């Protein structure tokens, strides 16, 4: 709710001349929204018919302004997130770049985060595993557990394990006890089968 409230603060600080279609999960801001040049107020999850009606209402209100339906669609589409393509690492006094496709997996050890390449080389990185997880394309990397974040290509074997968990072996990894919890198992299988 704090984010929705902050949105109205922005609108109160700026004069709003463009029509707005509000899309939110909170219904308590509807009256406030209509005071701000609002065309419609859609509650999440967005119903496609309601969105179409809101866009039709927008088109009717903007007759002659020159906005095409493609321009409106581009305004509604979220910006594509860009993902990290390489990491900077230190090797002695040298700074090297390691391309994403060269990385087998990331892991934490003794409060340090490391990356391991396909050739088995290890480098310290200046990010936590949580930060790295947000920087990588989830199509190619998966957070196996608190300690490991792996590329799909580094997974060599998967076994069923006790208590409805999975056990994973990674290429060139000495840790033979990489477990995936019951909670992550379904998401892991979906990711693996993409």
C-alpha positions, 0 to 999 in steps of 0.5 A, spaced: 500 500 500 505 504 501 507 504 493 500 506 491 500 512 496 507 514 494 504 514 487 499 519 489 504 523 492 508 524 485 501 526 482 500 531 487 507 534 486 506 535 479 500 537 474 497 531 471 494 533 464 495 526 461 489 521 462 491 515 466 488 508 467 490 506 474 492 498 475 492 496 482 491 491 487 488 496 492 480 499 491 481 504 496 484 509 492 479 509 486 476 516 489 482 519 489 484 516 482 478 519 479 480 526 481 487 526 477 484 525 470 483 518 471 480 514 465 479 508 469 481 504 475 482 497 474 483 492 480 489 486 479 488 481 476 487 485 470 481 482 466 482 483 459 475 485 457 476 491 462 482 493 459 479 493 452 474 498 455 479 502 458 483 503 452 476 504 448 474 510 453 481 512 452 481 512 444 474 516 445 477 521 449 483 522 445 480 523 438 484 527 433 490 527 438 494 522 433 496 516 438 496 510 435 493 503 438 501 501 437 503 507 441 498 505 447 500 498 447 508 500 447 506 505 453 502 499 457 508 494 455 513 493 461 520 495 460 524 489 458 529 487 464 536 487 462 541 481 465 548 481 466 552 478 461 559 478 464 562 479 471 569 483 473 573 478 477 580 479 480 586 475 479 592 477 483 593 484 481 589 483 474 582 484 473 578 480 468 571 479 465 568 472 465 562 472 460 556 469 463 556 463 458 563 461 461 560 460 468 558 454 471 555 456 478 555 461 483 556 459 491 557 462 498 563 459 502 565 462 509 561 469 508 564 470 501 561 469 494 564 465 488 563 464 481 566 457 478 567 457 471 566 451 466 574 450 467 573 449 474 576 456 476 574 459 482 573 467 483 571 471 488 565 476 486 563 482 489 555 480 490 551 476 495 547 470 492 541 474 492 544 480 488 546 475 483 540 472 483 536 478 481 542 480 476 542 473 472 537 471 466 532 466 470 532 462 464 539 460 464 540 460 472 536 457 478 537 458 485 538 451 488 538 453 495 542 458 500 548 456 498 548 454 490 546 458 484 547 454 478 547 454 470 542 449 467 549 446 463 552 445 469 547 440 472 550 433 471 545 429 475 539 429 479 536 424 484 530 423 488 532 424 495 529 423 502 523 427 505 521 429 497 527 433 496 532 432 490 539 432 490 543 435 484 550 434 482 554 439 478 560 439 474 567 440 477 563 441 484 566 437 490 560 438 494 556 432 493 550 434 498 547 439 494 539 439 495 533 442 493 527 443 498 520 440 497 518 448 496 523 449 490 522 442 487 516 444 483 519 451 480 526 447 479 522 442 474 519 447 470 525 451 469 529 445 467 524 443 462 523 449 459 
